Amino acid sequence: MPTRDRYREYREDQTTIWVSKASRAFLDREKKHPRESTTIVVDRLLRELRSLRRREK
């Protein structure tokens, strides 16, 4: 985990998250190609989850 100062710095710009090893492995498996960024994977998964929730209603 980062130091308190480093965490505060990241918290200000809201661009960094820390995930568990299991989460990281899951995100790596979800990549459509090796060079795809984690951000794109997370955005795609969130869109899919929203879509599924809308269909359930």
Backbone hydrogen bonds, N-H to C=O, Kabsch-Sander energy under -0.5 kcal/mol:
donor,donor_aa,acceptor,acceptor_aa,energy
7,Y,3,T,-2.7
8,R,4,R,-2.3
9,E,5,D,-2.0
10,Y,6,R,-2.3
11,R,7,Y,-2.8
12,E,8,R,-1.6
13,D,9,E,-1.0
14,Q,10,Y,-1.4
15,T,10,Y,-0.7
24,R,20,S,-2.5
25,A,21,K,-2.4
26,F,22,A,-2.2
27,L,23,S,-2.7
28,D,24,R,-2.4
29,R,25,A,-2.0
30,E,26,F,-1.7
31,K,27,L,-0.7
31,K,28,D,-0.7
36,E,33,H,-2.0
41,V,37,S,-1.7
42,V,38,T,-2.8
43,D,39,T,-2.6
44,R,40,I,-2.5
45,L,41,V,-2.6
46,L,42,V,-2.5
47,R,43,D,-2.3
48,E,44,R,-2.3
49,L,45,L,-2.4
50,R,46,L,-2.5
51,S,47,R,-2.3
52,L,48,E,-2.4
53,R,49,L,-2.4
54,R,50,R,-2.2
55,R,51,S,-1.9
56,E,52,L,-1.4
57,K,53,R,-0.9
57,K,54,R,-0.5
